[in-house]
């Protein structure tokens, strides 16, 4: 990659940023398509966020990705939001057009795309169990509802955060039924009915953390996804596979949300297989 005075920049705003793979993915795409652009990590502490966002405009950036802890706070600094970002109250992608900062959320849409295209699971009419109620869970829940899933059972250590996600789902105007359980409760009936189970918690091993997940209630052939992506399957996916589940990690969501962001900045649909090879080589 040759950096010149004409090179356009795309940034990743978050803090900290030691382990991100996004620069590798996007810079590989810029190189593949011969684009004079460069993707750079921009570690920004919360108290410097306003200055950082102003800098995107001042330096003529194409746009940026936004990650923790800025996905919600950045909204007040943008000019426009797309529907998914507005409803989920979370932004992970900024596109700069005619000096206007436009916020998007490609996380939830990227997750749904990965499930539909990689596993062949139709979201419409689907019964889902969602473990966790953080930022990723919020974006995924809103996107699932927008695509017409039948029901979402949200399981979290505290029900208050789950109740908040329920209120966001209601903003979609869809008729998705929402049930809420504490992680310490008995939610076996929800697992038995679910065709898709998503682990969006940071827990490496639930039982080691004092919570029992009813793996024995997973219906054979159900899709079980853990948003973490590592070289070997997580404990959660390993145990789910023993009950004949179709297991998926978080690489698909990472790839498809990145593809959507790349399209917003460049107008180009990137090749998913190429992105997957780049990511796999790094992992």
C-alpha positions in Angstrom: 0.0 0.0 0.0 1.3 3.4 -1.0 0.2 6.4 1.0 0.1 9.7 -0.9 -1.3 13.2 -0.5 -4.5 11.9 -2.2 -5.0 8.9 0.0 -8.5 8.9 1.6 -8.8 7.7 5.2 -11.3 5.6 7.0 -11.0 5.3 10.8 -12.0 2.9 13.6 -13.0 4.9 16.7 -13.0 3.1 20.0 -11.0 2.6 23.2 -9.0 0.4 23.6 -8.2 -1.0 20.2 -5.4 -3.5 20.7 -7.1 -6.5 19.1 -9.2 -5.3 16.2 -9.1 -7.2 12.9 -11.0 -4.5 11.0 -7.9 -2.7 9.6 -6.7 -6.0 8.0 -10.1 -6.7 6.4 -10.7 -3.2 5.0 -7.1 -2.5 3.9 -7.1 -5.9 2.0 -10.2 -4.8 0.2 -8.8 -1.3 -0.6 -5.8 -3.0 -2.1 -7.8 -5.6 -4.0 -9.9 -3.0 -5.7 -7.0 -0.6 -6.3 -8.5 2.1 -4.2 -6.3 4.9 -2.8 -7.6 4.6 0.7 -6.4 3.5 4.1 -8.2 2.2 7.2 -6.5 3.3 10.5 -7.3 2.6 14.1 -8.1 5.7 16.1 -8.0 5.0 19.9 -10.2 7.7 21.4 -10.9 8.1 25.1 -14.5 9.0 25.9 -13.7 12.6 26.9 -12.1 13.2 23.5 -14.9 11.9 21.3 -16.3 15.3 20.3 -12.9 16.4 19.0 -12.4 13.1 17.2 -15.7 13.2 15.3 -15.0 16.8 14.3 -11.6 15.6 13.0 -13.2 13.1 10.7 -14.8 16.0 8.8 -11.8 18.3 9.1 -9.4 15.7 7.6 -11.8 14.7 4.8 -12.3 11.1 5.9 -14.5 8.8 3.8 -16.1 7.6 7.0 -15.4 5.5 10.1 -16.4 2.5 12.1 -17.4 3.1 15.8 -16.9 0.5 18.5 -17.1 0.4 22.3 -17.5 2.5 24.3 -18.8 5.1 21.8 -21.6 3.5 19.8 -24.4 5.4 21.7 -22.6 8.6 22.7 -21.6 9.3 19.1 -25.2 9.8 18.0 -25.4 13.3 19.4 -22.5 14.3 17.2 -24.0 13.2 13.9 -26.2 15.0 11.3 -28.4 12.1 10.3 -29.2 8.5 11.3 -30.5 5.6 9.2 -33.5 3.7 10.6 -31.6 0.8 12.1 -29.3 3.1 14.0 -32.1 5.3 15.2 -34.2 2.5 16.5 -31.3 0.6 18.1 -29.8 3.8 19.5 -26.4 2.5 18.4 -24.1 3.5 15.6 -21.2 1.4 14.3 -20.6 3.0 10.9 -20.3 6.7 9.8 -20.4 7.7 6.2 -19.4 11.3 5.2 -21.3 12.7 2.3 -21.2 16.4 1.3 -19.7 17.2 4.7 -22.6 15.6 6.5 -22.0 12.8 9.0 -24.5 10.0 8.6 -24.8 7.2 11.2 -25.6 3.6 10.4 -25.7 0.3 12.3 -24.5 -2.6 10.2 -24.1 -5.0 13.2 -27.6 -6.4 13.3 -28.1 -6.4 9.6 -24.7 -8.1 9.1 -25.7 -10.8 11.7 -29.0 -11.5 9.9 -27.3 -11.6 6.5 -24.7 -14.1 7.8 -27.4 -16.4 9.3 -29.5 -16.3 6.1 -26.7 -16.6 3.6 -24.2 -18.9 5.5 -26.7 -21.2 7.2 -29.8 -20.8 5.0 -32.0 -19.9 7.9 -35.0 -17.7 7.0 -35.5 -15.0 9.7 -39.1 -14.4 8.9 -41.3 -16.3 11.4 -38.3 -17.5 13.4 -38.3 -18.2 17.1 -35.1 -16.9 18.7 -33.4 -17.0 22.1 -31.0 -14.2 22.7 -28.5 -14.5 25.6 -27.2 -11.1 26.7 -28.5 -7.5 26.5 -25.4 -5.5 25.6 -24.8 -3.4 22.5 -24.5 -6.4 20.1 -27.6 -8.0 21.5 -29.5 -4.7 21.1 -28.5 -4.3 17.4 -29.3 -8.0 16.6 -32.7 -7.9 18.3 -33.8 -4.8 16.4 -32.6 -6.3 13.1 -34.3 -9.7 13.8 -37.6 -7.9 14.5 -37.3 -5.7 11.5 -37.0 -8.9 9.3 -40.1 -10.4 10.8 -38.9 -13.0 13.3 -41.8 -14.4 15.3 -40.5 -14.2 18.8 -37.4 -13.3 20.8 -36.7 -14.5 24.3 -34.1 -12.3 25.9 -32.1 -13.9 28.7 -29.8 -11.7 30.8 -28.3 -11.5 34.2 -30.4 -8.4 34.9 -33.8 -8.0 33.4 -33.7 -4.2 33.3 -31.4 -4.2 30.2 -33.6 -6.8 28.6 -36.7 -4.7 29.2 -34.9 -1.8 27.4 -34.3 -4.0 24.4 -37.9 -4.9 24.4 -38.8 -1.2 24.2 -36.5 -0.8 21.2 -38.1 -3.8 19.4 -41.5 -2.2 19.9 -40.3 0.8 17.9 -39.8 -1.3 14.8 -43.6 -1.6 14.5 -43.3 -5.3 13.9 -45.4 -7.9 15.8 -42.4 -9.8 17.3 -43.3 -11.3 20.7 -40.7 -10.6 23.3 -40.3 -12.7 26.5 -37.7 -11.8 29.2 -35.9 -14.2 31.6 -33.1 -13.7 34.1 -30.2 -15.9 33.4 -30.8 -17.6 36.8 -34.4 -18.5 35.9 -35.8 -21.6 34.2 -36.0 -20.8 30.5 -35.9 -24.3 29.1 -39.3 -24.0 27.3 -37.9 -21.1 25.3 -34.8 -23.1 24.3 -37.0 -26.1 23.2 -39.0 -23.9 20.9 -36.1 -21.9 19.5 -34.8 -22.5 16.0 -32.0 -19.9 16.6 -30.0 -19.4 19.8 -27.5 -16.6 20.0 -25.0 -16.2 22.8 -24.2 -12.4 22.9 -22.7 -12.6 26.5 -19.0 -12.2 27.3 -19.1 -15.4 29.4 -16.6 -17.9 28.4 -18.2 -20.8 30.4 -21.6 -20.2 31.9 -21.4 -23.0 34.4 -18.0 -21.8 35.6 -19.7 -18.4 36.2 -22.5 -20.0 38.2 -25.2 -20.2 35.5 -26.6 -23.4 34.0 -27.5 -23.4 30.3 -30.0 -26.2 29.4 -28.1 -27.7 26.4 -30.2 -30.8 26.6 -33.2 -28.8 25.5 -31.7 -27.7 22.2 -33.7 -29.3 19.3 -31.5 -31.2 16.9 -30.8 -29.1 13.8 -31.3 -25.8 15.6 -28.7 -23.1 14.9 -26.6 -22.0 17.8 -24.4 -19.0 17.4 -21.7 -17.6 19.7 -20.6 -14.1 18.7 -17.1 -14.7 19.9 -14.7 -15.8 17.2 -11.5 -17.7 18.1 -9.4 -20.3 16.4 -11.1 -23.2 18.1 -14.9 -23.4 19.0 -16.0 -21.8 22.2 -17.1 -24.0 25.2 -20.6 -22.9 24.4 -20.5 -24.1 20.8 -18.7 -27.3 21.7 -21.4 -28.3 24.1 -24.2 -27.3 21.8 -22.7 -29.5 19.0 -23.0 -32.5 21.3 -26.8 -32.1 21.0 -26.7 -32.0 17.2 -27.0 -28.3 16.8 -25.7 -26.4 13.8 -23.0 -24.2 15.4 -21.8 -20.8 14.1 -19.3 -18.4 15.6 -19.0 -14.6 15.2 -16.8 -14.5 12.1 -19.8 -14.3 9.8 -21.3 -11.3 11.6 -17.9 -9.6 11.5 -17.5 -10.2 7.8 -21.0 -9.2 6.7 -21.2 -6.1 8.8 -17.8 -5.1 7.4 -19.1 -5.7 3.9 -22.1 -3.4 4.4 -19.8 -0.7 5.8 -17.4 -1.0 2.8 -20.3 -0.6 0.4 -21.5 2.5 2.2 -18.0 4.1 1.9 -17.1 3.0 -1.6 -20.3 1.8 -3.4 -18.6 -1.5 -4.1 -20.0 -4.9 -3.0 -17.0 -6.8 -1.7 -16.4 -10.5 -2.2 -17.4 -12.4 1.0 -15.2 -15.4 0.2 -12.1 -13.1 -0.1 -12.9 -11.4 3.2 -13.4 -14.8 4.9 -9.9 -15.9 3.7 -8.3 -12.7 5.0 -10.0 -13.1 8.4 -9.2 -16.8 8.7 -5.5 -16.2 7.9 -5.3 -13.7 10.8 -7.2 -15.9 13.3 
